[in-house]
C-alpha cells in the first residue's frame, strides 16, 4: 500500500513539473512577439510623415498625406493596442496552463504583426515615391525645355519643308509654353502629382510633334512628286495600251484615276492639319488603287499573250478535228457491213457534228470580233478561247478513243481466228494423246469434255462467219471455247499422270506380295478397280496398303512422276 502511494505521488509530481516546463516553453514562443510589439511601438513613421508635411504639399499629394496619417493613427491607436491586449491575454492563458487557447492567440497576433508591418512598409514606399516625384518632374522639365527650343529652331530653319503644315506646327509649339507654365505653378504650390501628370502630358505632345515634323517632309514628297508621277505613268500606260488595240472600259480605270486624283487633293488639304496618320491612310488608299490598276493592266497583257500563243493552234486543231470527224463517220460506214456498229456509237459521231458546228460558230464570232473591232477586250476573248479549247479537247479525246476502238475491231477478229485455229488443233492433239496411251480405258466423261470443246469451237466459228461480226459476242464465244479446252486438257493430263503413277506403284508393290497375304489381297482389289477405270479408288487402296509395309514409299514414287 505504501509503494502504491509513493508511485502516485511521483506521478503527480512529474505531471506538475512537466506542466511548468511546457509553460516556460510557451513563454519562450511568446517572447519574440513581445519584442516585435515593442519595436512597433518605437516605429518612427511619424518622423517620415513630418518630413512630408514640411514639403508644403497640396492637391492630390495632400490627400495622400491625409490618408497616410489616418492609417498611421489607426495602426497606433487600434491595431497596436489590440496587439498589446492579445499578447497580455496569451500570457495569462499560459500562466493558467490553457495552452490551446494561448496557441490560437499567438497565431492571430503573429498575423496581426505581419499585417501592421506590411501597411507601414506600404506607407513608407508611397512616401518615397512622392518624395521622388518632384526631382523626376524637374529633370523631365529640363529635358522638355531643350526639346522645345530645338523644335522652334527646326521649324525656323526648315519651314519650307513643312508646307501648309508649318503654321499648324508653329501653333502646336506655342501651345506648349503655357502648359510648361502650368507645370511650374503646380510645382510651386506643392501639387507634385498634378505637376507629374501635366509634365507627362507635355512630354507626349512634344514626342508626337517631333515624330510628325520628322515624317511630314517625306509625305510631302510623296504627295507632290511620287504619287503624281505614278498616276501620270499609269495614264500613259493606259493610253499606250489603248493605242495598241486594248479595250479597257470594263476595268473602269478613268473613274479610279479620277478618284485617286481627288484623294491626292484631299491629302494636300490634310497637310494643313499636320495629321500624319490621316495623310498616311489616304496615301495608302491611293497606292492600293494604283497597284490594283497596274495588276489589271498586267493581266490584260497576259490575256493578249495567251490569245497570240493559243488561238491559232486551237483553230487549226478545230478545223483538223472537223475533218477527222468526217473521216471517222466515213470509216464507220465502210466497216459497218463487216462489223456490227452500235447505234449509240453512230449517234455519238453525229453529235460531234453538232458540237463541232457550235465550236466553229464560236470561232467565226471571234474572228469577226477581232477583224472588225479597233480595240479588243482580251479578257473576254481569253474566256471564249478557253471554252473553245476545252470543248475541242473533250471531242478530240472521245474521237481518238473511238478511232482506236474501230482499229481494234480488225485486230480482235485476227486474234479470234488465231485462237480458234489453236483450239481446233489442240483438242485433236489431246484426243490423240489419250487414244495412244496404253491404258485399260477411260470413263465417258472424256467423250463429253471433247464434245464440249468441239461444240464451243463450232459456236465461236459461227460467230466469226456472221456478217456483220459482233466482236463482243465473238470474244465471249472464243473465251468459252478456251475455257472448255483448258478443262479438257487439264483432266486428260491429270488422268494420264495418275495412270503412270498407278503402274509404277503396282510394279514396286509386287515385291511384298509373296510375304504378305493381306497386302496381296489389297493389291488384287486395287488391280480390279484399275481395270474398271476407277483410278482414284485404285490410288487410295495402294497408298494405304503401301504405307503400312513401307512408310514414305508412296510419296517418294509420286514425286518421281512428273505431271503431264
LINWO-V388252 format. One line per field, one symbol per residue. ss: DSSP state (h for helix, s for strand, l for the rest). psi: psi as a letter, one per 30 degrees, with the letter a starting at -180 (. if undefined). burial: I if it has 9 or more other C-alpha atoms within 8 Angstrom, else O. Layout:
# LINWO-V388252
ss=???
psi=???
burial=???
This chain:
# LINWO-V388252
ss=lhhhhhhhhhhhhhhhhhhhhhhhhhhhhhhhhhhhhhhhhlllhhhhhhhhhllllllhhhhhhhhhhhhhhhhhhhhhhhhhhhhhhhhhhhhlllhhhhhhhhhhhhhhhhhhhhhhhhhhhhhhhhhhhhhhhhhhhhhhhhhhhhhhhhhhhlhhhhhhhhhhhhhhhhhhhhhhhhhhhhhhlllhhhhhhhhhhhhhhhhhhhhhhhhhhhhhhhhhhhhhhhhhhhhhhhhhhhhllsllhhhlhhhhhhhhhhhhhhhhhhhllllhhhhhhhhhhhhhhhhhhhhhhhhhhhhhhhhhhhhhhhhhhhhhhhhhhhhhhhhhhhhlllslllhhhhhhhhhhhhhhhhhhhhhhhhhhhhhhlllslhhhhhhhhhhhhhhhhhhhhhhhhhhhhhhhhhhhhhhhhhhhhhhhhhhhhhhhhhhhllllllllhhhhhhhhhhhhhhhhhhhhhlllslhhhhhhhhhhhhhhhhhhhhhhhhhhhhhhhhhhhhhhhhhhllllhhhhhhhhhhhhhhhlllhhhhhhhhhhhhhhhlllhhhhhhhhllll
psi=eeeeeeeeeeeeeeeeeeeeeeeeeeeeefeeeeeeeeeefgkgfeeeeeeeeffhllbeeeeeeeeeeeeeeeeefeeeeeeeeeeeeeeeeeeggieeeeeeeeeeeeeeeeeeeeeeeeeeeeeeeeffeeeeeeeeeeeeeeeeeeeeeeeeehefffbffeeeeeeeeefeeeeeeeeeeeefggieeeeeeeeeeeeeeeeeeeeefeeeeeeeeeefeeeeeeeeeeeeeeeeeeeggkjgeffheeeeeeefeeeeeeeeefeefgjeeeeeeeeeeeeeeeeeeeeeeeeeeeeeeeeeffeeeeeeeeeeeeeeeeeeeeeeeefffekkkkeeeeeeeeeeeeeeeeeeeeeeeeeeeeffkfkkjfeeeeeeeeeeeeeeeeeeeeeeeeeeeeefeeeeeeeeeeeeeeeeeeeeeeeeeeefkileallfefeeeeeeeeeeeeeeeeeeflklkjeeeeeeeeeeeeeeeeeeeeeeeeeeeeeeeeeeeeeeffffeefjeeeeeeeeeeeeeefggieeeeeeeeeeeefefikfeeeeeeffjkk.
burial=OOOOOOOOOOOOOOOOOOIOOOIOOIIOOIOOIIOIIOOOOOOOIOOIIOOIIOOOIIIIIIIOIOOIIOOIIIIIOIIIIOIIOIIOIIIOIIOOOIIOIIIOIIOOIIOIIOOIOOOIOOIIOOIOOIIOIIOOIOOIIOOIOOIIOOIIOIIOOOIOOIIOIIOIIIOIIOOIOOIIOIIIOIIOIIIIIIIIOIIOOIIOIIOOIIOIIOIIIOIIIIIOOIIIOIIOOIOOOIOOIIOOIIIIOOOOIOOIIOOIOOIIOOIIOIIIOIIIOOIIOIIOOIIOIIOOIIOIIOOIOOIIOIIOOOIOOIIOIIOOIIOOIOOIIOOIOOOIIOIIOOOOOIOOIIOIIOOIOOIIOIIOOIOOOOOOOOIIIIIOIIOIIOOIIOIIOOIIOOIOOOIOOIOOIOOIIOOIIOIIOOIIOIIOOIIOOIOOOOOOOOOOOIOOIIOIIIOIIOIIIOIIOOOIIIIOOIIOIIOIIIOIIOIIIOOIIIOIIIIIIIOIIIOOIOOIIOOOOOIIOIIOOIIOIIIOIIIOIIIOIIIOIIIOOOOOIIOOIOOOIOOO
